[in-house]
Amino acid sequence: MRIPVLTNLLEESDALAATNRQTFEAAGVFVVNLMSSPGAGKTTLLAKTIDLLQSRGLRCAVLEGDITSTLDSERLAPLGVPVVQANTEPFGGDCHVGSHFVRAAIEQLPIHELDYLFIENIGNLVCPAEFYLGEHRKVVVLSLPEGEDKPVKYPLMFRECQACLLNKLDLLPYLDVSVPLLRERISTVNGDMIVFPVSAKTGIGLGTWIEWLEHGRQELQARHVGARHDVS
Amino acid sequence: MRIPVLTNLLEESDALAATNRQTFEAAGVFVVNLMSSPGAGKTTLLAKTIDLLQSRGLRCAVLEGDITSTLDSERLAPLGVPVVQANTEPFGGDCHVGSHFVRAAIEQLPIHELDYLFIENIGNLVCPAEFYLGEHRKVVVLSLPEGEDKPVKYPLMFRECQACLLNKLDLLPYLDVSVPLLRERISTVNGDMIVFPVSAKTGIGLGTWIEWLEHGRQELQARHVGARHDVS
């Protein structure tokens, strides 16, 4: 429902997101907003991604968005990274993570000691796409069992994100889904989108995804060092 | 975002839903609101369900909810049933079908000639659960690749629905998912929920689902005949 009063709330949300972004830039922490349908495999992907980044000596944290429950945070606990749980149910059950949750997480995290902050958004291909949180990259995870038509049916999500992980590649032999057709449909919606076919379960394809993340982080941290030199 | 003005809009929406329900009761058409994550298989399930109902001489129609595109309506075209497409994008991109779309569909459909109206809601496990449209049954489709935690993470959807179809049973051998655990989690959220493990692709399990639908329709139409006798 679109009603006039929402415009102000969106402006407030965007202003807070801009403040979040300034904090992330100053701290040199690269922030990725992970979005998908429920059950596309964001948490498994996140666990594998963090494990790979940790093996390179990189420091990660997670903001776990859920309407209710701490199930995903519990799944990430063995990694030993700081996790902040954002449950929207006590605040009206919002269908997406808001920039105020990100602000609150910043206060609780050792933000200056981090290389990466991952925001695992609420499982929803619609609403989270509408909200900028201050992140450097928006990434959509689409699992192959969801079929080939999702980019066309949820175009805002695919327009807003810079990258798409095609997850559950291990199930491909058992599905009537064509990866080339999926790529084609993604490119009709967003010609600039980078596509990574992966299986978070088996680890296939995660190497190029990690390189892409690292490229973004190094660019940010080079900028950050540059900024510090300018100041000194 | 919950803001006071929404209360009035929700009241309006509920009032219109009640009017829709009266129309359905008077016409003796049994209305099912199908909800799920994107890609859980609602359209395939709907096509198979309608095919099975048609083979019994029953008359069906569909209200196809999508943010944008007519892909699902096109997939249903071969069945030869009346399909009304509800795209929310021109009206602000709502993340769910609203009762005003159902009202508009009623105007376009041969409502007195129907036995069933299926509303295929927008793929989203969050927002559609909040809106009553005038339907007789709310049904959630959960595909097995989505995992066992969804009932606990999206409890409102599982509380609001009377039945859950566990779809893509054909993929079970390739997944780390336990149907008994899923049933257990569903029952912790909604002890009254009826669960149908099915594969819309292979047709497994659809018989008991059809019987459940038929039981509901026959009950409604018996009530309807009763009401007509009372009047005469």
Contacts between the chains, C-beta under 8 A, distances in Angstrom:
chain1	res1	chain2	res2	distance
A	1	B	6	7.0
A	1	B	9	5.7
A	1	B	92	7.1
A	1	B	94	6.6
A	2	B	91	7.9
A	2	B	92	3.7
A	3	B	5	6.0
A	3	B	6	7.8
A	3	B	9	7.3
A	5	B	3	6.0
A	5	B	5	6.0
A	6	B	1	7.0
A	6	B	3	7.7
A	9	B	1	5.7
A	9	B	3	7.3
A	37	B	37	4.7
A	37	B	38	4.5
A	37	B	39	6.1
A	37	B	123	7.0
A	37	B	146	7.9
A	38	B	37	4.5
A	38	B	125	4.9
A	38	B	146	5.8
A	38	B	150	5.6
A	38	B	153	7.1
A	38	B	154	6.5
A	39	B	37	6.1
A	39	B	143	7.5
A	39	B	145	6.4
A	39	B	146	2.6
A	39	B	147	5.1
A	39	B	150	6.1
A	66	B	153	5.9
A	67	B	126	6.7
A	67	B	153	6.8
A	67	B	154	6.7
A	67	B	155	7.9
A	67	B	156	7.7
A	68	B	152	7.8
A	68	B	153	6.9
A	68	B	155	6.2
A	69	B	149	7.5
A	69	B	152	5.3
A	69	B	153	5.2
A	71	B	149	5.1
A	71	B	152	6.4
A	71	B	153	6.4
A	91	B	2	8.0
A	92	B	1	7.1
A	92	B	2	3.7
A	93	B	126	7.7
A	93	B	156	7.0
A	94	B	1	6.6
A	95	B	95	6.8
A	95	B	124	7.6
A	95	B	126	4.0
A	95	B	127	5.5
A	122	B	126	7.0
A	123	B	37	7.0
A	123	B	125	6.6
A	123	B	153	7.3
A	123	B	154	7.7
A	124	B	95	7.6
A	124	B	124	5.9
A	124	B	125	7.3
A	124	B	126	5.4
A	124	B	127	7.9
A	125	B	38	4.9
A	125	B	123	6.6
A	125	B	124	7.2
A	126	B	67	6.7
A	126	B	93	7.7
A	126	B	95	4.0
A	126	B	122	7.0
A	126	B	124	5.5
A	126	B	127	7.3
A	127	B	95	5.5
A	127	B	124	7.9
A	127	B	126	7.3
A	127	B	127	7.0
A	143	B	39	7.4
A	143	B	145	6.5
A	145	B	39	6.4
A	145	B	143	6.5
A	145	B	145	4.3
A	145	B	168	6.6
A	145	B	171	6.9
A	146	B	37	7.9
A	146	B	38	5.8
A	146	B	39	2.6
A	147	B	39	5.0
A	149	B	69	7.5
A	149	B	71	5.1
A	150	B	38	5.6
A	150	B	39	6.1
A	152	B	68	7.8
A	152	B	69	5.3
A	152	B	71	6.4
A	153	B	38	7.1
A	153	B	66	5.8
A	153	B	67	6.8
A	153	B	68	6.8
A	153	B	69	5.2
A	153	B	71	6.4
A	153	B	123	7.3
A	154	B	38	6.5
A	154	B	67	6.7
A	154	B	123	7.6
A	155	B	67	7.9
A	155	B	68	6.2
A	156	B	67	7.7
A	156	B	93	7.0
A	168	B	145	6.5
A	170	B	174	7.6
A	171	B	145	6.9
A	171	B	171	6.7
A	171	B	174	5.8
A	171	B	175	7.8
A	174	B	170	7.6
A	174	B	171	5.9
A	174	B	174	5.4
A	175	B	171	7.9
A	176	B	201	7.8
A	201	B	176	7.9
